[in-house]
Every structure is written in C-alpha cells, then in structure tokens.
Amino acid sequence: MVQADQAGSEESSTYRPVETPPAYKFGGGSPIMVRVQGAEYTATAGCLVSDGHLTYALTARHACGEAGTRISSYLRSGEIEVGSSSANQLTRKPFSDVYPDFPGRRSYVALDVGLVRLDQVDDWTSNTYGLPPVGPLGDVHEKNLSLRLIDQPVLGRGAMSGLVHGTIKALFYRYRSVGGYDYVGDFLISPAEGSSTRHGDSGMVWHLDATTEDDAANPKPLPKRDLRPLAVAWGGQVFEESGVRSAFSIATSLSNVCKLLDVELVTDQSRGVSGYWGRTGHYSIAAFAVALIGDTDLRDFLKRNLSILSFDPDTIAEKGFDKSVGQLGDNFVPLADVPDEIWKKLDHGKNGREGGRDVSAGPHGSDGPEHPNHYADIDAEIGPHKQTFRAACLADDSSLTVDAWLQYYEALAAKAKADGDEDGARRHRNKLKQGLLPFRVWQFFDAMVAFVENKDVVGFLTAAGTAAHYMGDASQPLHGSVYSDGDASRTVTRHHPRTGEDEEVSYGSGVHSAFETAMIADKAAQLFPLIKQELSGLGGHALPLLTSGKAMAKATVELMDKVAGILEPMRILDSYEQAGAGTRKATLDGMWKDLGDDTAQVMALGARYLAMLWESAWVHGKGSDIPVRKLTDQNPQEVRARYIQTSFIPSLTLDKIGDELT
C-alpha cells in the first residue's frame, strides 16, 4: 500500500502562468482558481462537457468548493470570474457500481471530479491549448479494457506545468487500504520526456496518443497527432528508485466520469481556435525570443512576465476576433500589440484608445506618426548600378542616417513624378508615408539602455515588449519592400465578389493581409513547430551583442536583407496571384505549399534578432547591477500606465526622429 496525494490544490498557491496565457478564450489547460478562507487554490480545466442544457468546465472536485462558489480563471488581461461550482460532483464510488461486470465489492474507485457552470460559454473553446483540436472520447469500459493500454503514450496540459508527457504503467492502481477497503485509481501514469505533473494540474485531461505513423523515422508533429481524451488527473504519487524520485499521476477514466455525471464531452465549441499561445505572425516572435536570451537574470525576468509581453493566438482563426481584441483597448493590452492596437489609433472617438497617437481620421481609418515606424520601403533600386537602398545602407554607414533617408524618399518622389505618377510622388513626399523602421529600433535600444541604467524595470519591460512588434515587422519581407501590398506598375483583372463586376487592380493587391494574417493564421499549427525546429540546436540567439543604437539599426537592416533573400517579396506576390488571390482556403493552401518552410525561417530569424536586441540593451545598460529582488512579476496596470503616455518612446516621423537618437 502506498499513499497518493491529491495533486491539485491542497496547498495554497498563487497562480503564475507557465507560458503566455490566451488573450480572449479559455479552454483545456486554463487555471481554475477559488478562494476559501483567505487562501487561493488552483486546479486545471480539463475539458468542456454538457448535460444537454448547460455547458460546464470539468475539473477537480477539491478545487471547486461547495455548490455556488464563484470560480475564476486567467487571461492575458488578468484574473476573470468564469462561473460557479455545480452541485453535480463526484468523490468516490463502489468499484462494482463503476465496473458492474468486474468483482470488487470491497473496493472504491476514486473519482474526485467537479463541474464549473460557465457564465459565458462563448468565452471558451473545447480545445486544449497547445494540442490539436479535441478528438473523440477515448471510451474505456469493462467491455473493452485491455492490458494493451500499458506503456501507451499520453499527454496533456496542466495549468501549472504546461505541456506534459506520460506513459500508462498500471490499471486499477491501489493507492490506499483503510478498514478493509481498497481505494483504486483507474490509471497510473509515469512521467516521460522530462516532464511531470505538479500541484495545480489536478483536473487536467490526459489524452491517449493514438497516432498511426506513416514513417517511424519521422514521427508526425504534435499538431497532426491523433489524440483521444482519456482520463482526468486528480492525484500524484512519488516513487524513488536508486535515489531518483519520480512523480507519477493517478487519473480517472473520462468515459466513466461522463457516464456517472450524465454529461457528454463537448468537441465543437469554438473549435477553430488553435491551441497556440503566441499570436501568429510577428506577434508570436516574443514568445520564441525569450528562450534564446543568454543572460540568465534577463531571461528569467522576461519569462516570468511573458503574459505581459506577448499576444495571443493565430491571427485570426475565429470570426470576430479582431473586434474582441479591439475591445481590450482601454484595458490592458499585451505589449507586442500595443503599437497596432493603441498607438495607431486616435485618442478619441468611437474607435479611439486612451494613449492613441494618431492625429487624423479618414474613410479608411486614422493616420499619424506611428504608422511609418512599422516599415521601410528600402528595396527600390537607386543609382546607375541599380543597387537597392537596403544594400547601400549595409555597405556604407553614411547611408544609415536620417538625412540620407530623406534624400532617398525625395529621389523616389522625383522619379515617380518623372514617370508621370503624381500619386506616387505625393506619397513619397508625405512624412506619414516615409518608413523609418530601423530608426525606430535605434530609438528603442537607446530607451531600453536608459531604463536599465536607471534600474527602471517597469520601463524596461514596457519598452522590451513593444519593441517586439517592430522586430517582428522587420522579419516580414513585405514590411521592407515597395511591393508591400502589390506591384503598382502592373495590373490584373479580378472579379469583384460583391459587385459581380470585373475590375483592374494592381498585381498582388491584397497580398499583405493574405500572407501575414490569413495564411499565417490558417497554418499556425504547422508553422510553429517549423519555427521551433529552426531555432533548435542554436544554444541561444547566436548573434553578437551590440553596444549602440546605430549598430542596432544596421542589424535591423541586416535582418530585413536576410529575410528578403530567403523570401523575396515578388515571390510572395507571384505565389499569391498563381494561387488565385484573395483569402480563400485554396489560395492560402497554395501559398503555404510555396512559402511555408521559408516563412518559418524568416520568423525564426526575427526571434533571434529580438532576443539579441533585448540582451544587448540589458548588458550595455549594466542590467547585472539591478538587484534580483526587483526582477519579479510586474503589475500589468503599471505597465499600461507607461504605454498610454504619448511621451513614452514617442512616435515620430523621419524628419523628427533624429533628435531622439544618440
């Protein structure tokens, strides 16, 4: 007989995200938090179930409290109440009641499952974050139970541990004998791949990996695996062998739980929401970059505050996501999206945001000095040798000055006018259209160094998080090209879906959002493992640290040059047109086939350069002088108070930014 302890919440603990939480959807793996007698207890939401009328989050009973207890969970914006404990709970049942065909009159099956009646079911997805869309129930009962389950792989996501792997090692594990009665758990699961459950993971659903491999030497990546919800984790047992301690998980059959509670597994609630934690496109880069930092104190500090830095998921699988994100505006917005969601808005009006930096509004949205900070059209050819301005900046530092860039845009305007393109000439002379992305990164480097020197950890964190957006932009080839949304020198005929008429549009028109938003969002499940593969084995960002803002600006141009070499902008336009243009699935599939591997490569480069930017500013500012006790979890509202100040690393046009650079 061995003792099995409840793994979820008999210890009071404060929830701290192990990874970046979602921004707007709860799901499997989300924390379940309750306060009793002044103490906070945490468990894990395992899955969604329904009694045919209401939908519930299934979790551990001992974390639910008595019926009617208010329950909270956690998103990027912080803790949010999500529902109330249901009276429909399970503790233990006679073995013969659960398995009527098996003998066992003096045995009990431990169940320990509770339900949370959800306030708003649309706030939830039936998926488990980080795993493929939820599959059919792994239905295990006495008619089909077999020892073939032994040594089968399982995996799940706990609120405290994140993604965990395991192996089924025993069925009907007896964890206690009292008064002549045995207490058993349906499954005993050993840890695998260096991961194990811990306090706060109780309620997590273990998924049976039923994947059929086509090639044993090349196993399918996680997003393509066939996973079946099998069991609910509720307890843990530590075994020791040869001085090595291992924490095993004790779990209850999910099919038994559903039968006894008279509920059914929900598999179709917001199914389109992918289980990835970092937002697709360049917003995900911050989450990848943190792990690449070499300085231990900085890496740990940013990891602790990853929920403040990064933004959530897959731009945008579910209709209405943009609107729901916009509604975060006057609350806390994760930093990687602040430049778009706050600074590129007016500070008043229907769509205004507190802290908005735009100065004018028109029929196609607002405009202001923040907009040109996100790009730099530096691949136009200049001079008699047809060298791109990007190449000129890399070859000669004298080209990497504000004056040289102003002259470049004036030259583009003169050429456009000579070619009879008056609109193009006006655009190149418009201060709000003269992209200056490398100088914005220079400005941020200087600001981050100053924050570190002043030991202002809130200022540094706010700057680091918002800087992630700009380095993400630099890693997207269309942000550095005159072909950012098509080639105006050529036209194609398109059929307008609303008017029913054919129209002439620029070649590649619409490619920017199709590539950076629609394709990347649609293919996130395949994309993110490819990015991880690109980054594996590097041992960090593998880039030299820099000591000046100008060097960082040049490194930004270097990144833009590299990504253009890997994924040439015109190649993106050609793929878009050849696949049929628009954002139909056939178009996105065709673009992914052409561009998918290289898209992962450029995004991995973005993560590396972002990590280098953070670490360079930290080391140059002598971050080692900051006491470790200050490098703690930061308050999102204190961070927000910084970024809503228009004086915080102000947004400036090219002709004004020179005075900010050192």
N, C-alpha and C positions, 0 to 999 in steps of 0.2 A: 504494500500500500504506500502511495506517495501523495503528498499534498499538492493540490492545484489551486493557485491563487487567481482571483479574478484579475484580468489584465487591464481593465479599462479605467476605473476611477475610484477605487477605494482610497487612493492617495489624492489629496487636494493638489491641484496643479493649475497653473495659468497657461492657457493655450498660446503657443507661439508657432506660426506656420513653419513647416519644414521646407516648403517650397512656396513659390509665388501663388497665392490663392486666386481663385477666379474673380472676375470683376462683377459679374452680374448673374451667374447661375450657380446654385447649389447642386450637389449630386453625390454619388458614391465617393467616399473618401473625405467628405466635408466633416468638420468637427460638430459634435453635438455637445452643447455646454449648458450646465444647470448650476444654480447656486442654492445651496442648502445650509442653513445656519451659519451664514457668513463665509462659507468655503465654496470654491469653484471646482467642479468636477467635469472632466472631458471624456467623451467617447467618440465613436465614429459612426456616421451614417453609412449603412451598408448598401441599401438599395431602396427603391420605391415599391410599395405594394398597395393594393386596392381591395376594398370589400365590396366593390361594385357601385358604391355610392361616393365614398370619400377616398382620398389618396393619402398615404402615410409614408413617412421615412422610417425604415426599420433600423433599430439599433439595439444596444444592450439595455436590459431592463434596469439594472442597477444604476444607470446613468439618467434614467427618466424621472425618478421621483414618483410621488403619488399622482393619481389622475388629476389633470388640470394644471399641473406645474408648467410654468412658461419655460420654453426651451429656446436657446439662441444658437446661431451658427456664425460663420465668419466669411466675409468677402474682403476684397481689397480695401473697401471704404471703412472696414472695421466690423465690430460685432453687431449682429442684427437678430432680432427675435423672429423666429420662423414658425412657431406653433406651440401646441400644448401636448403634454403627455396624455395618451389614451389609457382608458381603464383596461383595455384588451392587452394583457401581458402574460408572459409565461415564466415560470420559475423552474419547476421540475415536474415530471410525470412518471407514473409507474412504467417500467420498461414494456410490460405487456400491453399497455394502452397505446404506446407508440409503435411497437412491433408485435401485433397480436399473434403472428404466426411463429414467433420465437419464444422459447421458455425464458423465464426470468422474473418470477413473482416477487423475489426479494431484492429487486434492483430498481433504481431510479435513473432516468435519463435527465441529465442537466440540460436546460434549455436557455434560461436567462435572456429572454428577448422582450423588448418593448417596442411600442409604436409611438411616433410623434405625429399627431394630426396637424397637417400643414395649413397655415393661414392662406398662402397663395401658391397653388400648385404650379402656376406658370413661372414661378421663380426657380423651379427645379428642372433638372434633366435626369432621365433614367440611367444615363451613362455613369460609369466610374471614371473619374479624371485620370488621364494617363493611359487608359485602356481602350481597346476598340469598343464600338457601340455594343451594348449589353446583348449577349446571346441568349438562347433558350435555356430554361432552367435545367441544371444537372439533376435530374429526377432520380433520387436514390431511395429505394424502399426494400422491404424484406424479400420481395419477389425477384429483384434484380441485383441485390447487393452481392458483391464478389470480391475475393481477395486480389483480383486483378487491379483494384484501386491502389493496392500497396505499391509504393515507390512512384506513383504518378505525380507529375509536377503540378503545382498550384501557384497562384499569385493573387495579390490583392493590393489595396491602397489604404493604409491607416492614416488617421488624422495626424498622429504624432510621428510615425516612421516613414511616411511616404510609400513608395513602391516597395513591396516585399515579396520575396520568392520563398517557396517551401516545397516539401515533399511529404506525401501522406505516408506515415510509418505504422499506424495501427488503427484498427476499427474497434469500437466499443472499449475504449481505454478506461480502466477503473482507476479513478484518481482519489477515491476515498471509500473507507468502510466504517460505518458507525452503527452500533446497536444491531448488528446482524444484517444490515442492508448495505448493498454496494451502490455507489454513485458512479455513473459512467458518462463519458463524452463520446459522441459518435466518431470523431476523428482526432487523432493525434498527429500533428504536422510539425516536421522538423524544419529548422531554418535552412536556407540554401542561398548560394551566391553572395554570401557575406551579409545578408540582411535578416532581421528578425523583428517580431512584434514587441511592443512595449506598452507601458501604461498609456492609456488614451486611445489605443487601437481597438479596444473591445467594441463589438458591433460591426466590425469590418467583414465584408464578404470575401471568402476565398473562392477564386474562380479556377475550375479544372481546365487545364490546358489540353484540349482535345485536338490540337493541330495535326494534320497529316502533312508530313514534309515531302516535298517533291524531290529535294536534293538534300540528303543528310549532311553533306559537307557545307551547305549554305542554308542554315535554318531561316525560316521566314521571320521578318522583323515583327516586333510587337504589334504594330497597327494591323497586321494581316493575320494574326493568330486567331484560332477558333477557341474562344473562352466561354465556359459554361458556369454560371453562378451555382456554387455547390454547397457552401457551408458558412455559418456565421461564427466568427471568433468571439469567445467570451472569457477564456481563461488562459493561463500560462503555467508552465512547469519548467523549472530549471534542472537540467541534468549535468552531471560533472563526470568526465572521463579523462584520466591521466592529467588532471589539473586544469582541463579545459571545460569551461562552463558554457552550455548552450541553452537558449530559451526556446522551448517548444510551445506551440499553440494548441489549445484544446478548442474544438469547434463543434457546432451542432448542425445537422443536416438542414439545409434551407427548405427542401421539399417538405420535411416533417414540420418545420415551423409554419410554413404557409398552410398546411393541412390543419394544424391544431388551432391556428388563429383565424381560420376561414377567410384567408385573403389570397390574392393571386399576384405574382410578380408582374410589375409594370415594365415594359420594354420599349415603349413608344413615346415617352414624354420628352419633348424637345430633343429627339434623337439626333437631329442634325448638329447639335452642339458637340464639337470634338472634345476629347479629353486632354487637351494640351494646355499648359499653364502659362506659357508666354504668348503674347499676341503674335499672330502671323506677320510676315513681312519684317520690316526692320524693328518693329516693337519687340519682337522676341529676342533680339540680339542681346539686350541687357541681361536676360536670364542666363544665356550661354556664356557671356563675358565674365561674370563673377567668378566662375570656377577656374578661369585662366589666369587670375591675378597671382603673382608670386609672393607678394608681401602678405604674410600670414595675418597680421592685425587688420589690414585693409580688407582682405578677402573675407575674414570672419565678420567684420563690421557690415559690409555690404550684403553678405549672405543673411545676416540677422534682419536686415531691413529690405530684403528683396521684395516684400509685399508693397513697399512704398515706391521702389524704383520702377517696377515693370508693370506692364499692362497685359491684359487677357484677350481672349484666345481668338484664333482663326478668323481673320478679317474677311468676311463675317458670314458664318455658315447659316445663321438663322435670320429670317426676315425680321426687321425691326430692331436689330442690334444697334445700328448706328444711332437710332433715336434713343434707345435705352442708355447708351454711353453718353450721349449729349445731356441726358438728364442728371448725370453726375456733376455737371459743370460747376454749380455753386456749392457742391460738397467737395470732398477730397477726390482728386483725380490722380491716379498713379503717374509718376513723374515722366515716364517715357512718352506719354501722350499729351502732356501739358502744352508743348509748343503748338500742337494742332488744335487741341480741344479748348484751350484757354487763350493763348497769346494770339492766335489767328482769328480772333473774334472781336466784335465791338464790346465795349464795356456797358452797353445799354441796349434797350430794345428787346423785342421778342426772343431773339436768339443770342442776346448778349450774355457775357460772362463777367463776373467780378474778376478783375485782373486782365480783361481783354485789352489788346494793344492795337487793334485795327482803328483806322481813322475815317474810313468812308464806306458807304454801302451802295450796292448797285443791284441790278436784276439777277446777277449770277453770284451773289454773295458779297462779302465785305473784303476790303483790301487795306493793307497797311505795311509798315516797315518790317514786320516779322516774316512776311511771305518770301522775299528774296533770300532770306537766310537759310532756306531749305535746299537750295540747288545752286548750280553754277554751270552755265552753258559754255563749257570751255573746250569743246571738241571741234569748233569751227576752224577751218584752215586759214592761216594767215601767212603773209609774205610770199615771196617768189618761189620758195621751196615747198609750199603747201604743207608746212608744219602746223600741227594743231597748237592752239594756245596752251593746252594742257601740257604738251611736250615742251613748249618753251618755258613754262614755269618750272618744270623739273630740271631743265638743262641750265637755267640761269636764274639765280635768286633775284636778280633785278626785275624779273617779270612778276615776282610774287610780292608786289606792292600795290597799295590802293591806287596810286597814280597810273601804274601800268594797266591795271584792270579797267580803270575809267577810260583810258585810251583805247583799250581793246573793244569796249562796247561802242565807243564813238566810231571806231573803224567799221564795226558791223553795221551801224546805222548808216554810215556813208555808202557802204557797199549796197545795202538794201535800197537806198534812195536811187543810186546809180542804176540799179536793176529795175527801177520803176515800182518798187514795193514800198509805198508810203506807209502802210500799216506796220511793216517790219521796221522801218526807220524810226517811227514813233515809239514802238515797243522797246527798241534797244536804247533809246534815249530816256525812257521812263525810269526814274530812280526806283520805283517799286517793282521793276521787272529786271533789274540788273543783279543777277545771282551772285552771292558772295559767301557761299558755304564754308570754304576753308578759313576765311577771316572770322567767321562766327565760332569755329572750333578754336582758333587762336584766342579769341576773346574769352571763351570758356576756360581754356587752360590757364590763362592769367588769373581769372577769378578763382578757380579752384586752388591754385597755389596760394593766393592771398588768404582764402578761408582756412587752409591748413596752417599757414604761418600764424594766424590769429587764433588757432585752436577752436575754430567755429565749426563744430561737427554738423550742426543742422544746415549751415550754409553750404558746407562741402557736399553733404548728401543731396541737398536740393539741386545743386549745380551738376553733380555727377549724374543724377537721374535724368535731368532734362538734356544733358549733353548726349545721352544715349540716343536720343532721337536724331540728332544731327549726324552722328557717326553712322547710324543706320541709314540715313538718307545717302550718305557718301558711298555706301556699299551697294546702292541700287543704280545700275548703269544709266537709267533714264533720267536720274537726277543730275547727271553731269553732261547732258547732251542737248544740242539744238533740236534733236529729234525726240524730245521728252514726251510728246503726245502726237507724233506723226511727222511726216515729211511734207511741208507746205509746198514744195516745188513740184510735187506730183499729185494727181487726183485719181480717185477710183469711184466707180458707181456703186452705190449701196441702195438697197430697198428699205425705205423708212417703215418700220413696223406699225406706227400709229397712223400716218397719213396715207400709207399704201402707195406712195409715190417713190420713184427712183430719184436719187439726189447725188450730186457730185460732192465728195468730201476729200480732204487731204489723205494721202496714202498713210495708213496706220492710225488714222484718227480714232481715239478711244483706247489705244493700246496701253496707256499709262495705268488706268484703273483696272483694265482686264488682266494685265500682268502682275502688278504689285498688290492688288487687292483680291480680285476674283480668283485668279489661278492659284496664288499662294494660299488663300483661304481654303479653296477646294481641295488642295493637295497637301495640306499641313500634315496629315497622318503619314504620308510618305516622305515629306520634306524634312521633318525634324530629325528622324533617325539618320538621314543622309548628312545633315549638318553635324550631328554628334560624331558620325564616322569621320568626317573631315577633320574634326578637332581632336580625335583620339590619338594618343601617342605623341602629342607635341610637348607635353610636360609644361604647359602654360601657353602664353600668347607667342612666345619665341620671337619677340621683337625687341630691339634695343630701346632702353628708356631715353626720353628726350628731356632737354632742360630749358627750352624756350618756346614761346608761343609761335614764333615764326617757323621753327623746326616742326612744330605740330601741324601748322597749316600746310607745310610742304608734305608731311606724311599723309595728310588728308588728300592732297592732290595725287600722291603716290597710290593711295588706296583707290581713288577714282580711276586712275590709269590702269591699275591691275584688273579691276572688275570689268572695265571696258574691253580689255584684252581677252578676258575669259568669256564674256557675254556681250558681244558688240551690239550697240543699240539698234543698228539697222537689221541685224539678225533677229532681234525681238520683233521688229516691225514686220519683217518678211514672214516669220512664223505665224504671227497674228493674222495677217492677210490670207496666207495659204490655208489656215485652219478655219477660215470663214468669217473672221472678225466678230465683234460683239462679245458677249459673255455667256453664250450657250455652252452647255456641257461639252458638246463636240469640239468647240473651239478651245476650251480650257484643256481638254484631254490632248488635243493635238499640240498645243503649246507645251504642255508638260512633257510629252514624249520628246519634243525637240530640245527643250531648255531645262528640264528638271534637274539633272545632275549638276549643271553649271550654276543654276540658281542656288543650290545648296553650297557650292564652292564660294560664291561671292558673299553669301550671308555669313559663312564661317569666317571669311576674311574680315567682315565688319565686326564680328565679335572679338576677334584678335586685336584689331586696332582700337576698339573701345576699351578693352582691358588695358592695353598699353597706355592710352590717354589717362585713364584713372590712376594707374600706378605711377606714371611719370609725374603727374601733378602732386601726388601724395609724397613721393620720395623727394622731389625738388623742394617742396614746402616743409620738409622735415616732419612728416607725419609720425615718425618714431618718437618725437618729443611730446605727443599727445598722450596723456595717461590712459591706459587701457580701460579704466573705470568709466571714462567718458564715451567709450565706443560701445554703447548699449543700444537697445531698441529705442527708436525715436518716435515721437508723437506725430502722427500724420497731420494733425491740425497745426502744429508748429511749423511743419514743412509747408503746408498750404499758405500760412501767413507770409512766408517768404515769396512764393512764386506769384501771388496775386499782386505784389508790389511791382509796378511798371519800372521802377528803378533797379530791380534785381536783374543784373546782367542785361541791361536794356537792349531792346530790339532796334537796330539802326540800319539805315541804308548804306550802300557802299561809300558814298561821298561823306558820310558822317562817322563811320566806324574807326577811322584812323586814329582819332584822339583817344580811343579806348585801348589801343594796342600798345604793349611795351616790348 
